[in-house]
Amino acid sequence: MVDVLLGLQWGDEGKGKIVDRFAPDYDLIARFQGGPNAGHTLYVEGQRIVLHQIPSGIFHPHTDNLIGGGVVLDPVTLKREFGKIAALGIDASRNLCISERAHLILPTHRALDKASETAKGNNRIGSTLKGIGPAYMDKTGRNGLRVGDMLERDFTTRYIRLRLKHQKMLDSLSFSEDITEWEEEFFEALELLRSLRIVNGEYHINDRISKGDRVLAEGAQGSMLDVDFGTFPFVTSSNTISAGVCTGLGVAPQRIREVIGVTKAYCTRVGSGPFPTELHDETGERLRATGNEFGATTGRPRRCGWLDLVALRFACMVNGVTKLVMTKSDVLDNFASLSACEAYRIDGETTDKVPYQMSRRPIEPVYRAFEGWLSDTSLCTSYDELPARMKEYVSYMDTALGTRIAYVSNGPGRDQLISMPGT
């Protein structure tokens, strides 16, 4: 069977650490969508490592890792990650394989991303400029090049043909930057990619499941960035919700067992787009500083705000979440008072549902206030050690969401994860 672990907010929920912690319980970790716009942060032997393409189980020698067909792959980013992992004395090729169906991000995809975002001016969506959107556009437009194509004799010819098409688009956007160096890096990185284990991803994963292997599907970004169900148009280009597991890995819905949703104890967002509970005051700045809220991929400061239970309930619903992990609870340790958004007020009407369009009308959050616990929880190792007010906050979330919080993360370390009663 397949368990799924994914983010329930706008990304940056701390999924990397949780996958890394759970990885020893699984035989295979599989990325099913997204690309190098993901930034999964792990702490390995005290060192901070950010993975953009490689699944977060790579540091466990007895756990295999698969980059699935739903992922868009940048060979240059992959090569850089191999270097970072090698510096820790680990050969990532020993337990990594890549689906031949994964689409390649070309240098011109990155150029198109940059040119398109620049042309939008004040209407920018906050792209990471990694070429994700243009690569998915070529995928749906049936023009893209895939990892399996790289092994064919006519790959260079097909690459040049697609590059020329992209160049016409770049010319129309008045993009004149020289990307020769990008192309040199790309073709050098292809040599590493060709040396890796390229597999038929859907047969590979289904064979593993049939043998009784335990599989964890690792999501990237967050549910509120889903191209269909997120805060469109300020979304990513893939399906970040649990349904994306089936299309990104080639597994049937009945193969999915648990859906583990990860949420922060508050909310953050990088880039543009609606954010009903965003705080533009000293409290928001304090959340950012205390939580070190800066993008793992871009380095941009994250927008911060109180927990949005309306959006979180929606994310739990569309994903079919069976258990929750609440991260960064320790960031709230020194706040005397907390708030959580229970409903939205739109045009004078109160609703507990996420509207179809969140960016065209003002949304006023309806808050419930809580007393903070004003206690250092980072050293707690069990539920019994947690302060009473923190337990009340977690219990309230259980009831409000209708989904059980199974774990609370109280720090960045691999072992800073507390099981809730009944887990």
Secondary structure, DSSP 4 states (H G I P E B T S, - for coil): -EEEEEESSSS-SSHHHHHHHHGGG-SEEEE-SB-TT--EEEEETTEEEEESSS-TTTT-TTSEEEE-TTBEE-HHHHHHHHHHHHTTT--GGGGEEEETTPEEPPHHHHHHHHHHHHHHGGG-----SSSHHHHHHHHHTT---BGGGGGSTTHHHHHHHHHHHHHHHHHHTT-----HHHHHHHHHHHHHHHHSEEE-HHHHHHHHHHTT--EEEEP-S-GGG-TTTSSTTSS-SS--STHHHHHHHT--GGGEEEEEEEEESSEEE-SSS--TTB--SHHHHHHHHHHT-B-TTT-PBPEEE-EEHHHHHHHHHHHT--EEEEE-GGGGTT-SEEEEEEEEEETTEEESS--S-SSSS--EEEEEEEE---S--TT--SGGGS-HHHHHHHHHHHHHHTS-EEEEE-SSSTT-EEEPTT-
